[in-house]
Amino acid sequence: MNFPIRAPRAPKAPIDRERYTLSVVIPCYNESTTIAPLLARMARADVPRVEIIVVDDGSTDGTTELLRGDLSHAIDRLIVHRENRGKGAALRSGFMEASGDIILIQDADLEYDPGDYGRLIEPILERGADVVYGSRFADSQGQPVLSFWHVLANRLLTLVSNCFTNLNLTDMETGYKVFRREVIQAVPLRENRFGFEPEVTAKLAKSGCIFFEVAIHYRGRSYDEGKKIGVKDAVRALYATVRYSLFPQLPVAGSLASRSSAADGDPMANRERGGASDIAHPRPVTRFARAPMANPVEQSVEGSAS
């Protein structure tokens, strides 16, 4: 399945299919057992030019040390949050550093298959899409059976989101979201945890973006295996859907967003507050088939947990 979610508008400048760069942003928190297998799977993905950005969100299980050491050759940029802030905050940090034509979110937990990259970016390259969501529910052929309550919660949240955005998505909460870089970097995002999903959906829908949805492969993990989203995140998602659909300009208490910058019209008003960042010398974006390299570009970000 591969279809537009709303009526097309005037297309943006096309992206060169032969010369584009895909920036993959990986939010990562305590994934020491999965980050290496994930990077190995990504190395087999059929994408010619890739920038890999890992945002370590205050991990305490050795993930940071792995990324700085044995896995440093497999990534282009490492951003380290010194305290856990949440998925939304990690993604904001990654989006700000991305330089590719297309930005793709890749969770670090092995639930999503990098083999789907081709089908996820095709609507942007070939069909004028601004945003592509990978749906876990659009095609049930060969998919594992998932938790009933987990699926029910996802479908209800998607239904509520669709009511406010007038989209007909089947999976608003999917972890696989892909954007044209200029589109996502122009959105002032504020949610620090899993409220990111309904917030970004509502704001992109309001901006008139062309959405596509494609079927993906998915292997959900259990809470015993490290799944982190919970009931309070579902409640926050409901709040975020209503909040950003009806009142997108209201300030958010406790947000990491810079309100003064937002008031001035800064499209990257989501830039993190906190201490100074230590950034090593940059290096060019590389292909997946890469030789061992020196330490990746690393940025450390301070700030209080939210």
Sequence and secondary structure as in RCSB ss.txt:
>XXXX:A:sequence
MNFPIRAPRAPKAPIDRERYTLSVVIPCYNESTTIAPLLARMARADVPRVEIIVVDDGSTDGTTELLRGDLSHAI
DRLIVHRENRGKGAALRSGFMEASGDIILIQDADLEYDPGDYGRLIEPILERGADVVYGSRFADSQGQPVLSFWH
VLANRLLTLVSNCFTNLNLTDMETGYKVFRREVIQAVPLRENRFGFEPEVTAKLAKSGCIFFEVAIHYRGRSYDE
GKKIGVKDAVRALYATVRYSLFPQLPVAGSLASRSSAADGDPMANRERGGASDIAHPRPVTRFARAPMANPVEQS
VEGSAS
>XXXX:A:secstr
 EEESS          TTT  EEEEEEESS TTTHHHHHHHHHTS  SSEEEEEEEES  SSHHHHHHTTTGGG 
SEEEEESS   HHHHHHHHHHH  SSEEEE  SSS B GGGHHHHHHHHHHS  SEEEEESSS  TT     HHH
HHHHHHHHHHHHHHH    S TT S EEEEHHHHTTS     STTHHHHHHHHHHHTT  EEEEE  B    TTT
T    HHHHHHHHHHHHHHHH TTS  TT SS HHHHHTT TTTT   SS          B SS    S  EEEE
E     
